[in-house]
Amino acid sequence: MFGNNIQCDNLVLGKNVKIEKTATIKGVKGNAKNIVIGDNTYIGHDVQIICDNFSIGDYSKIQHHTNIHGYKPCKMEDHQLKM
C-alpha cells in the first residue's frame, strides 16, 4: 500500500489519511512497533518520523520537511499543526 516508506509491526490508519510518497515512518533501529494515525490526518512530503511508538490524533497535519525522532513514545493530540 505505501511501499517501503512505512516500516512497522502494527499500523492503524484512520479514515481519509493522506501520507505523501516521500514521507518515511520507521523505528529507531528498524521497524516501529506501533504507529497510529487518526482520521483526516495529513503527513507531508519528505517528513521523517523515526520513533518506535508514534501516534497522531484526528484532524492533524505534519508539514513538509519535518523530522520527528525519539526513543520514547511520541503522541500528538487531535487538531495539531507541526511546521
Secondary structure by P-SEA (a helix, b strand, c coil): cccccccccbbbbcccccccccbbbbcccccccbbbbccbbbbccbbbbbccbbbbbcbbbbccbbbbbbccbbbbccccccc
